[in-house]
Amino acid sequence: MNRLIRHGHDLRCEIGFASERGRRPDNQDFGAARIGRARIDSRTDAAAVVADGVGGHRGGREAAELAVRGFLDGYFSLPGSLGVRLAAARSLDAVNSWIVAQGRVDAERAGMATTFTALILSGRTGHCVHVGDSRLYRFREGALDQITDDHVMGGGFQHVLRRAVGMEDPVRLDHLAFALRPLERFLLCSDGVHGALSDAKMREILSQRAAPQQTAHDLVAAALAAGSADNCTALVVDILDTPPADESDLRDFFDDLPIRPPPQPGEVLDDYRLDALLSDGRYSRLLRAEDLRSGAHVVIKFPQPRVAEDAAFRRAFVNETFVASRVRSPWIAEVIEQPPERQTRLYSVMPFYEGETLEQRLNREPRISYAEGAQIAARLARAVGVLHRARIIHRDIKPDNVLLLKDGGLRLLDLGVARLPQVEDFAPQDIPGTPSYMAPELFSGAAGDEMSDLFALGVTVFRLFSGAYPYGEIEPFTKPRFGAPASLAARRPDLPAWLEGAVAKAIAVDPAQRYSDVLEFAFEIENGARSARPAAPKKKALYERNPLLFWQVLSALLALALIAVLARR
């Protein structure tokens, strides 16, 4: 068994292999898999191959082994700039020419040939290179699909090959490319397996989701038990995860999707049943839905047509998916990437999180306590820090885009307007923002950076504790004047003094006067929350607490004093 576990820009897969000679005196099948060195875009390719030497020829086993070993050596020695198809064709052509030549000059190897089926995993794409009657199957969401065609004679000659490696020079290959998806399985097998097992039986074994090595063994054992008279070979590949999509790939995908008016609750779209309206804003409509394929509850965001240019909408959906594919964090909202064949219009799908936005929390009683607020502020600062480490600028941090989960967690939402590294940005007129949270430099045309995100975070924390804006609520299409910020302590005298200083530094008008980065602000909040307590409220005088009792006590004391004076006289 081979196991490939990669991170970053590589795929993750697991491979299992089994082969038995069965009733034959020897095993003319050969299979192998290899994980290759980085080829192009710093990615690593993997290849799995099964070959079945042509029976009845003494060189069948040699042809199968030569084809597999020679192909893998040749493919992984060629430059990645050739591309998968051309590199695979060149490698197999060279092997084929050698096998054909050997069959012509060596009588003991006359007629040596082999079937050949290869699965090449490169980035987010799978490639099948095939000739003969060994097969490649894909098992996805309970369905088993045969990807290859058998190159055999028709009629009563189904076991007679029309094409194979070593039969002719040059060899005629089939090539097919397809998108890879996490949690799907591939099966490469010789005709000793697929000739003895029905599709239903193979589907049953693959659906048990045993480890690939065990699944390969079970398939071979089942074929032999079913009476297979041939060599039996099975190679199973599990796709555990795929690399993140390139920005250009996402842009091409979203550019092809039409923008249509948002649907209503009760409709079914692309196997999603829309069951509740969550929000209906100026730019988008959010609906809760049930995935009829998996049963999971999700949230689907649809654009509102005619509010902005199509290009701006598509850019926002590309951004969200791009960020979600590269940033995995418990603080950042996920986006569930859809298979191209399922999605028929422009929208994005997210998990359904139980909770409420920070804005909703601010609009209900009781007000947020010091302890609760410090925890929210620290987690939100950490979430922004996760983005900044990936060189991603959020550009719209505000309570509406902060989701407080019922389990106490937090998710930062709405990355559609984020500024991404080395990715084309929005046109200046299409860069939205919420004025009351925008840093002063943004009103002068700056595109946004870590310091402007820090400012928006500081304003959000100020509102979290006070419900107000430090520089007042700013109307759209105005250019405000930034003076001294409002006092947090005046609105919340129960808060420790250090907190006002920390927030004031985050929202300084001059970016040079702010923290060096958002993590420094996070540390200040966390450290202050551990070492400080809310200011102890001053005990109110009796007159402030109970004026009536104050005057009653004062009157009684005066009466007693008067009685004492009269008694002395």
Residue, then its C-alpha position, 0 to 999 in steps of 0.5 A: m500500500n502506498r500513502l500520499i499525504r501532502h499539504g498546501h498546493d498538493l493533493r492527498c490520496e491513498i492507494g491500495f493494490a492486490s494481484e493474484r494469478g488465479r488459475r493461471p500458471d503465472n501472473q502476466d498482470f503488472g501494476a504500480a503507483r508512483i508519487g513524482r517530484a514537483r512538475i509544474d506550479s510546485r505541485t506533485d503528480a501521482a500515477a497509478v497503472v495496471a497492465d495485462g500482458v497478452g495471454g498466450h505469448r511468452g513475453g506477456r508478463e515482460a511486456a506488462e512490466l516493461a510498459v508500467r515501469g518504462f512509462l513511470d520512469g519516462y513520465f516523471s523524468l519529463p519537464g512539467s511544461l509539456g503538460v500531462r497529455l503530451a508527457a504521457a504520450r511521449s513516455l508510452d510511445a517510447v516504451n511501445s516502440w521498444i516492445v514492438a522492436q523486441g517482438r520483431v528481433d527476438a523469436e521468444r518475444a514475438g507478438m509480445a503486447t499488453t493492455f495499459t490503463a493509467l490514472i494520473l493525478s495532477g493538481r485538481t485534474g485526473h487524466c486517464v491514458h488507456v489502450g486495451d481492455s483493462r479498465l478504469y472506474r470512478f466511484r462517486e456518491g454511490a454511482l460507479d462509472q466506467i471511464t474507459d472503453d474496451h478496444v476489442m473485436g465485436g461479435g463473438f471475439q470480445h476477448v480479442l484485442r484490436r489495440a494494445v501496447g506492442m501491437e503497432d507503432p505508433v500506439r493509438l492511445d485514448h486520453l480523457a481528463f476530468a475534475l477530481r473531487p474529494l472522497e471519490r474512489f478510482l478502480l483500475c483492474s484487469d479483465g480477470v476482475h471486471g470480467a468476473l464481477s458485475d458492476a453491482k458487485m464492484r459497487e457494493i465492495l467499493s461502497q463499504r469504504a474499507a481502506p484501499q488496500q483492503t478494498a483491492h484485496d476484497l475485489v480480487a478475492a470476490a473475482l476468484a470466488a466468482g470463478s475468474a479463470d484469469n489473473c486478477t489485479a485491482l488497484v484502488v485510489d482514494i482521493l482524500d483532498t484536492p489542492p485549492a483552485d487557481e484564481s484563473d480556474l475559478r474566474d473561468f468557471f464563474d464567468d460561465l455561470p448566468i446571473r438570474p433573479p434569486p429564487q424563493p423558499g420552496e423551490v428546488l435548484d441543483d438538488y438543493r431544496l430552499d426552505a427558509l429566507l435568512s436575509d434579503g439585502r441590497y447585494s445578495r439574498l441568503l436562503r437556508a437549504e437542504d442538500l438532497r444528495s447528502g442531507a446536510h443543511v447549508v446556506i446559499k447566497f444568490p446575487q441580486p441582479r441589476v444592483a452592480e455590474d456582472a463583473a463585480f458580482r463574479r469577482a466577489f464570488v471568485n474571491e470567496t471561493f478562492v479564500a475558502s480554498r486556501v484558508r482553513s480556520p475555525w474562525i473563517a466561514e467556509v465555502i463548499e465548492q460545487p462540482p461544475e456539472r451540478q451548478t447551473r447559475l451563479y451562487s455560493v454554498m456555505p455550511f449552515y451555522e447555528g448562531e446570530t450575527l454580532e449586530q443582532r447580539l448588539n440589538r438585544e438585551p442584556r448588553i454584552s458584559y466585559a468578560e463576554g466582550a473581551q472573549i469575542a474581541a480576542r477571537l475576532a482579532r485572531a480571525v483577522g490575523v489568520l487572513h493577514r498571515a495569508r496576505i488577505i485583506h478583508r476590507d469589510i469587518k463589521p458586526d454584520n459580518v461576525l457570526l457568533l455560534k451557539d457553541g461559543g465559537l465565531r466565524l468571520l463572514d463575507l470575503g467577497v470584497a477581500r483583497l487577495p495577493q497577486v490577484e486582480d482587484f475590483a475596479p475602484q468604483d466597485i470596492p464597497g465598504t461600510p463608511s462608519y468602519m472605514a479608516p481615514e486613508l480609505f476615503s482618500g482612495a487607498a485600496g486597503d491593507e492590514m492597517s485599515d482592517l485593524f481600524a475596522l476591527g477597533v471600531t467593531v470592538f468599540r461598538l461591541f462594548s458601547g453600541a456607538y461609533p467612535y467617530g459617529e455614524i458616517e453616511p455613504f458618499t460623504k468625506p468625514r473629518f476625523g477628530a478625537p474619538a468618543s470616550l469608551a469609558a464615558r459610555r461604559p464606566d464599568l470597563p477597565a481603563w486599559l481597554e479604552g487605551a487599547v481600542a484608541k490605539a487601534i482606531a488612531v487616525d494616523p496609521a503609523q500610530r496604530y498597532s504594528d499588526v492585528l495580532e499585537f492588538a489581539f495579544e493586548i486584549e487577551n493579556g489585559a483580560r487575564s490580568a485586569r478586572p472591570a473597574a469596581p463601581k463606586k458605592k452610591a450614596l443613600y440619597e442616590r439609591n433611595p431619596l425617600l429613605f434619605w429624607q425620612v432618616l434625616s427628618a427622624l434625626l432632626a426630630l430627635a435632636l429637637i426633642a433632646v434640646l427641649a428636654r434640656r430646657 
